[in-house]
Amino acid sequence: MSQAEENLQSGALSQASQPASALSQASQPAPASSQASQPASASSTTTVPTSDNARHRRKIADLEEKLQVLESGQAVKKREINYIMSQGRAIRRIITLFDSIEDLICENDRRCDREDDDDDMTVESVFHHRLTRVAHQFANSQDRLQFGYIVLNNVLPWFHQKASDMEHDDYTHMLKKLRQGADGARGDDTSKLKSLVPDWVNRELKPNPPVDPEDKFCRGFTNDACGKLLCPTELDWNDPIVRAGIRDRVDGYVVTEMSWPAFLYAGYTADQNNLEEGLFKSTLLVQAFKAIFTSPSSAKEVTGDGDGANIIENNRRAKKDFSGRKVKTHLRFALSSVTSWRSVDGDFDYIQFWYIIVDFFERPPGRVAQRNVDRLLAWWTRKVFGTSQRADLSDTAKAKMSVNALTLQRARLDDARFDSE
């Protein structure tokens, strides 16, 4: 063996025993003669020199791939959270204004514990059966909670099954997001009316001085215009003794939820011999309903019937609460001097007021009262959304319309050309 070959072999053994030295010299290319003499079956501890740039590029690419996977999962999770919160906005608008979703679920669970299991009944048939039965049994708060749970599952048909299949942590997280959506919707609606109602009152009643849209402390019974609208219908706000008694909360003039406020009535006055006449037909109520369920701009014009499509066909959200039960409570809050949402304002209990309004629509005492409720709802449908006249068009009238007339003309031209050929 030549002296040069011995030197090459001793160098290879030195590199195998010192891998750290090889790493430090990875960027320096080895001589061709050295590479040619390297044996094919290298030791397991021998590293193949790789440039820092190549290794760093591969690590960066691997991290970027992992980050993309994480971001993709977070995006899906965020979309799901946003969907749940948006669905939760319906709770305060068309299901229940005050009851918590946990109370609704607990009441349904309590009733399930009392009933025998019936494997032959589907979830849909159970909901339909209970909705029919409970709708006529508002005997106490438990019945109200159960009816609220039935309505919850009619409005959010995915909720019952999803809540049953989820792990407890995911379930509590979902309820938290539903609550956030529900409370957010109520906050948005009260804030919206808080700024809009003063303008409506000033335009219609023209008080002097006008209601300040920025200062809510000046509303309520301290303001003559707002006081007139909040005044119980059995009292005459124009009487100075009445005004002083209400403001001082004197016996006989205490305002509670047991009196219908004047703002609920058409013309803001009531016939004491026929208190149902004009009830829930005030201009302010229609404006408030439109501002919340359609758009604030649509609330500017409420003198005639609505010009949109029929509510039953084209507006699902407003369809679910076109009696405006929640709007009446919010409008009362907007007229009051209370600056933040609360369930009790002095002697006035908003929760009981809400129940009284719900009972008016859901628990009519007889067929005549039910017919009046149906007429009132029809009035609201027409007032807010108008009615479609398409179904009333005759075939003759349809044939004369330009689209149908052009179709007929083109067919005749085609027939005439075919006959001539």
Secondary structure, DSSP 4 states (H G I P E B T S, - for coil): --HHHHHHHHHHHHHHH-HHHHHHTTTSPPPHHHHHHS-SS--TTPPPP--HHHHHHHHHHHHHHHHHHHHHHHHHHHHHHHHHHHHHHHIIIII-SSS-HHHHHHHHHHHHHHSPP-TTS-HHHHHHHHHHHHTT--SSHHHHHHHHHHHHHHHSTTHHHHHHHS-HHHHHHHHHHHHHHHHHHHHHHHHHHHHHHHHHHHHHH--SSPPPSS-GGG-GGGSHHHHHHHSBTTS-TTSHHHHHHHHHT-TT----TTS-BGGGBGGG--BTTBTTTTBT--HHHHHHHHHHHT-GGGGG--SS---S--HHHH-HHHHTTTT-HHHHHHHHHHHSS--S--SEETTEEHHHHHHHHHHHHH--SSHHHHHHHHHHHHHHHHHHH----GGG--HHHHHHSHHHHHHHHHHHHHHHHHHH-
